[in-house]
Amino acid sequence: MKATYLDMEGRHSARIDVDGQFAVHESEEIRQEMKTVYAKDIFHVLFDLSKCDFIDSTGLGMLVSVHKHCSEHNGKVVLYKPTEQVQSLLAMTRLDQVFEVSQ
């Protein structure tokens, strides 16, 4: 997991690159990073899932939680280039209708 902070046209954003799995073990690292993101008043978050090959229920729950928190602060979450496996999971759980998914 790698976090990058951006300032684009006056809008502060964070990019979270998720490599490999987004499961219970990785979720704690991402949870800690999200605390840093929120402390900086950043509520526009892009999750780069182009190298993520597996998400479990903990990872999905984390994405939903981040989406809810950002929405409450007029922000948004974008899922960028989810792999075929992740895209299938998002479709199966209908979360592809909740999140903005960008290719």
C-alpha positions as CSV (number, residue, x, y, z in Angstrom):
1,M,0.0,0.0,0.0
2,K,1.3,3.4,-0.9
3,A,-0.4,6.8,-0.3
4,T,0.2,9.9,-2.4
5,Y,-1.3,13.3,-1.6
6,L,-2.3,15.6,-4.4
7,D,-3.5,19.2,-4.7
8,M,-5.4,19.6,-8.0
9,E,-7.1,22.8,-8.7
10,G,-7.4,23.7,-5.0
11,R,-8.9,20.3,-4.2
12,H,-6.9,18.1,-1.8
13,S,-6.9,14.5,-2.8
14,A,-5.3,11.2,-1.7
15,R,-4.4,8.3,-3.9
16,I,-4.1,4.9,-2.2
17,D,-2.3,2.2,-4.3
18,V,-3.4,-1.2,-3.2
19,D,-1.1,-4.0,-4.4
20,G,-1.9,-7.7,-4.0
21,Q,-4.6,-8.3,-1.5
22,F,-7.0,-5.9,0.3
23,A,-7.9,-8.3,3.1
24,V,-8.0,-8.3,6.9
25,H,-4.2,-8.0,7.3
26,E,-3.8,-5.1,4.9
27,S,-6.9,-3.3,6.2
28,E,-5.2,-2.2,9.4
29,E,-2.5,-0.4,7.4
30,I,-5.0,1.3,5.2
31,R,-7.2,2.2,8.2
32,Q,-4.2,4.0,9.8
33,E,-3.5,5.8,6.5
34,M,-7.1,6.9,6.3
35,K,-6.8,8.5,9.8
36,T,-3.9,10.5,8.4
37,V,-6.0,11.4,5.3
38,Y,-8.9,12.6,7.4
39,A,-6.6,14.5,9.7
40,K,-5.5,16.5,6.7
41,D,-9.1,17.3,5.8
42,I,-8.9,15.2,2.7
43,F,-12.2,13.7,1.6
44,H,-11.5,13.0,-2.1
45,V,-9.9,9.5,-2.3
46,L,-8.8,7.4,-5.3
47,F,-8.1,3.8,-4.6
48,D,-5.9,2.4,-7.4
49,L,-6.9,-1.2,-7.6
50,S,-5.1,-2.0,-10.9
51,K,-2.7,-4.4,-9.0
52,C,-5.2,-5.7,-6.4
53,D,-6.1,-9.3,-7.1
54,F,-8.3,-10.0,-4.1
55,I,-10.6,-8.2,-1.7
56,D,-12.3,-9.9,1.2
57,S,-15.3,-8.7,3.3
58,T,-13.0,-6.7,5.6
59,G,-11.6,-4.8,2.6
60,L,-15.1,-4.2,1.1
61,G,-16.3,-3.0,4.5
62,M,-13.3,-0.6,4.7
63,L,-14.2,0.8,1.2
64,V,-17.8,1.3,2.2
65,S,-16.7,3.0,5.4
66,V,-14.4,5.4,3.6
67,H,-17.1,6.1,1.0
68,K,-19.6,7.0,3.8
69,H,-17.1,9.2,5.7
70,C,-16.1,11.1,2.5
71,S,-19.7,11.5,1.4
72,E,-20.6,13.0,4.8
73,H,-17.9,15.7,4.1
74,N,-19.0,16.3,0.4
75,G,-16.1,14.2,-0.9
76,K,-16.1,11.1,-3.0
77,V,-14.3,7.8,-3.5
78,V,-13.2,6.6,-6.9
79,L,-12.1,3.0,-7.5
80,Y,-9.5,3.2,-10.3
81,K,-8.9,0.3,-12.7
82,P,-10.1,-2.6,-10.7
83,T,-8.8,-5.9,-11.9
84,E,-11.2,-8.4,-13.5
85,Q,-11.5,-10.3,-10.3
86,V,-12.2,-7.2,-8.2
87,Q,-14.6,-5.9,-10.8
88,S,-16.6,-9.2,-10.7
89,L,-16.8,-8.9,-6.9
90,L,-18.0,-5.3,-7.1
91,A,-20.7,-6.3,-9.6
92,M,-21.7,-9.4,-7.6
93,T,-22.1,-7.3,-4.4
94,R,-23.7,-4.4,-6.4
95,L,-21.1,-2.0,-5.0
96,D,-20.3,-1.1,-8.6
97,Q,-23.5,0.9,-8.4
98,V,-22.3,2.7,-5.2
99,F,-18.8,3.6,-6.1
100,E,-17.5,5.6,-9.0
101,V,-15.4,3.2,-11.0
102,S,-12.9,4.6,-13.4
103,Q,-11.1,2.7,-16.2
